[in-house]
Amino acid sequence: MTKNEPKKILTINFGGIGDEIFFLPTLISLKKEFPNSKITLALEPRSKSVKDLTDIVDDLILIDPKGTNKYFEMFKLLIKARQGNFDIVVSSGGNKLISILLFLTGIKVRCGYNTGKLSEKLLTHPIPLNKNQYACAMYHDLIRGITKHNTELPEINIEKREIISNSVLIHPGVSKLSVQKGCIKTITPEVWAQTIDLLVAEGKKVMLVGGPDDKECIETILKNVRTQNFENLYGTTKNLKELAELISSAEKFLCSDSAPLHVAVALGIKTYVIFGPTDFKTLIPESNKIIPITTNDNCSLKPCLWARRQTTCKNLDCLKITANQISQTICND
């Protein structure tokens, strides 16, 4: 290790599993620039399983900034940051208070988004926040001042399986938090069931998978699907790593706008994604391996979720995607 190479790097990124996968290219580039450093990631407890997908992260700090004790949690983060003897801190998030938090850590090199004059004084590397780009690139901007490396896509470390010929793996669910917040981001279970029927009729080897949050959705699909010639794998994957291994075996992957999408991107699997009220241009890379499936609803507000509203509207014209459209998109590609 050279004299000036940082020994310890603290990175902070709050959000779901998808957000942490988006953040991986930033961590990878940091490791390329400072190969002998140790990287600590502060994240929400619900996203800690991301560590099972990568060897880039050495340690985790679990912080719950959205719980009832959020101020205590942020104080806990500050204490851990001050006690950790870190040389660099990199934090995402557009809150104006982040620059104050980073300054109070006492860490010499502080990278965050430029949220105004205060951040320009308190951060050593205030970076413009550009939300109109792929999220991996948005996060990667944070380290432009300290590395010339540019990792464009997330990478995960799992034991890949042999690809099953002519297979389509379907993951219909979205996160439990999205459901609780009233964020409807995918088609109905009935349309998912129709899609399975059509894909099987086209001769595809269909596999259905989901996690604990998808129980109600999967049960409704199973009640409505007509064919029996598909493999129900619900409940066979116990964690994110096992799901990633299963996704690696699929020739094609069909999913909603959710964390498994970003796992598939990292694995380089041909993926088809149902998009409604969210902005697919910021959620998937420009690649012929990642195909967004949308409807031409001519909604002037779309994409509206997060950008203009925190819950989806009642009409949901943006999700009036038919099973026939989905099946044809997959089978004709």
N, C-alpha and C positions, 0 to 999 in steps of 0.2 A: 504494500500500500504506500503510495507516495505521500509526502508530508502534507500536501494540501488537499488530498482526497478526503471527502467527508466519510466519517465512520458510521454515522447513524442518521437515517432519514425518516422523518415522520410525515406520513401522508394522511389526509383527512377527507373522507367522502361519505356523506350520509345519503341513504336511499335504499332501494330494494336490490335484489340480486342482479337485476339487469343493469342498474347503475354501477355496481361494482365490476361487472364484466366490461362495461364501457370504459372503466377506469384502468383496466389492465394494461392497455398499450402505454399509458403514461408511466406505470410502474416498470414495465419492461424496458422502456427507453432510459429510465433512471438507472436501472441495473446495468444496462449496456454502457452508460456513461461512467458509472461508479461501480464497477464489478465487485469490489471488495467491501462494499457498504452493506449494512443491514437495514432492511426496510420494515417499518412498522406501519400498519394501516389501522386507523381509527374509523370504525363503521358501526352501523346499527346492529343489535343482536340478531335481528331477523335475517341478516345477510352474511353471517359468519361462515356459512358453508362454502362461500367462494374460495376460502383457503384450501379446500379439498381439490380445487381445480388447478392450482398453480403452486409452483415452488419459488416464486418471486418474493412472496411475503414471508418474512421471518417471524413477526409477532403481530398480534391483534390487540387493539384496545376497544372494548365494547362500550359504546355510548348510546343512550336512548334520548335524543334531543326532542322527541315528539311525545314523550310520556308526561305523566303528571309532575314529575320531579325534574323537568328539563333544565332548570337553572342549576340545580345540584349536579346534574350530569355534565353540564358544560364546565362547572367549577372542577369537577373530577378530571375532566380532560385537560384543563389548564394545569392542574397539579402534576398529572402524569407527564405532560409535555415539559414542564420545568424540571422535573426530576430525572428525565430520560437522557439528558446530556446530548440532545440532538444537534446536528450541524445544519440541517436543512429542514424546513417544513413546507409542504405543498398542500393547499386546501382548496377544494372546489366550493361552490355555493356563491350566490349573488347577494347574500345579506350584507349590509353595510357594517354590521358589528363584527364580521369575521376578521377584518383587518386589525381591529382592536384586540381580539383574542390572540391572534398570531403575534402581535407586538408584545403582549403581556407574557408570552411564553419565554421571551428572552432568547429565542433561537436566532442565530446570526443571519441566516439567509431565509427570507420569507416570501413565498410565491403564492399569489392569490389573484382574484379578479379585481380589476379597477372599478370601484363603485363610487368614485368621487375623490375630492381633494384629500380627504382624510386617509383613504387607502394609499394615495400617492405618497403621503408622508410616512405612513407606518409600515408599508411593505417595501422590501428591497426590489421586488420584481412584480409591480402591478401590471396585470395583463388584461387587455380589452376582452370583454365577454361577448362572444359571437354565438348566439343560439341558433342561427340560421345555417347550420351545417350538421353533418353527422356527429352524434354525441361523442364518439371516441376522439374526433378531431377537436371538439370543443374543450374536452378535458386536457388533451395533449397540449393545447395552447399554453397551459399553465407553466410548462417547463421550457418554453422556447428560449428563455433567457439563460438557462443553465445547461442545455444540451443541444447538439445539432442532430441527434438521432431522431428519427421519425417513424414510429411504429404505427401503422395505419389501422390494423385490425387486431382484435383480442386473440390471444393464444392461450390454450389450456393444455394441461398435461394429464392425460388419462391413458389407459390402455385401450386403444381402439379395437373394435371388433371387425370381423370380416363382413363386408357389405352383402346384404341379402338381395339377390337379384329381383328386379321388378317390384320392390317393396315400397309401400307408402306408410310411414309412421305418422299417426295423427295425435296431436296433443291439443285438445280443444279449450283448455281452461285458461283463466287469468288469475291473478293473485287475489287472495282473500281480502286484502286491503282495498283493492280496486272495487270489489263487490260491496264492501262496507261503506265506501265513499259514494256509491251510486254511479260509478264509472263503468258504463256498459261499453265494452270495447270489442265484442265479438258477436257472431251470429248465434241464433238460438240452438239449443240442443237438438231440436227437431230437424233443423237444416243440416246440422252435423250428421245426424242419422241418415238423412237422404243422401248426403255426400258419400258416406260409407257404402250404401247400396249401389250407387252409380259407379264408384271406383271398382268395387268387386265385380260388377257386371262388365266392366271394361277389362277384366282379367288381372287386376292389380292384387298383389298380396298385401292386404290391409292389416295394420296393427294399431290398436287403440291403447293409449297410455294416459295416465293422469296422476296427480298427487292428492294428498288428503284434502286440499282445498277444493278439489274438483269432484268430490263424491256425488253431490246432488246433480251436477251436470252429466256425469258419466251414467248415473242411474237412469236419468231421463233419456239419454241416447239409447241405452240398452232396451228400454221399453218401446222405443219407436223404430229401431232398426228392423228391417225385414229379413235380411240375409243372415245366415249363421256362418258364412264362409269368411270369417275374419278372426283375428286373434285378439282376444281381450286381455291386455297386459296390465290392466289397472291394479295397483297394489303390489306389483312385482318389483318396482324400484323404490327403495327405502330412503334414498337421499339424492342430492343433486349430482353427485359423482356417478351413481348407478344410472341415473337418467341420461347423463351425458354419454355414458358407455353404450346405452341402448340407442340413442340418437345416432351415434357413429356407425351403427349397423344398417341404417336406412339408406336406400338409394335416393328416396325423396322424403321430405319432411313437410308436413302441413300443420300449421299452428296459428294461434292467436298472437296478438301483440302482447307478449309476456316474456318472462325470463328464458324459457326454453328456446325462443327464437335466437337470442344472443349466444346461447351455447352452440346452436347449430352453425351460426356465423363463424364462431371461433373454430369449429371443426371442419369448415369448408363443405358442408353438406348442401346439396341442392334443396332450397327451402322456399315454400310458398306461404305467405303470411296474410291473414285476414286483417285489413285495416279499415277503420271507420272514422271516428272523430279525431284520431291522433295524426300527427304529421310524419308520414313514413320517410320523408326525405331526411329527417333528423334521427331516425331510429334504425335505419338499415344503410349499409354502404352501397355505392353505385357498383353493382356487380351482376353479371348474368346468372350468378348462382342464387341470388336472392330476389324472388319475384313477389311484389306486392299485389294482392287481389283486392280491388276496390270496386265501387259502383259509381256510375255517372249520374249522381243525384243533383248536380248543379247547385249544391248548397253554397251560398255566398260566404258563409261563416267557416266552412271547413278548410283546414283542420281547426276545430274550436277547442278541444279538450286541452287544458292547461294554458293555452295561449289566450283564450277568451272566456272560458268558464271552467269551473272546478268539478262540475258534474255534467253528465251527458244530457242532451235534451230529450223530450218525450217522443218526438217523431222518429228519430233514429233512421232517417231516410238513407244515411250514409252506410247503414249496415243491411240494407235490403239486397243482399248478395245471394244469388240462388245456388243451390247445390249443383245445378247443371253448369253454371258458369265456372264454379270451382273445379269440377271434374274435367271439363273440357280444357281448362287452363293447364291442369297437371298432365293429362293424357296426350295433349297435342304439343307439348313442349319437349 
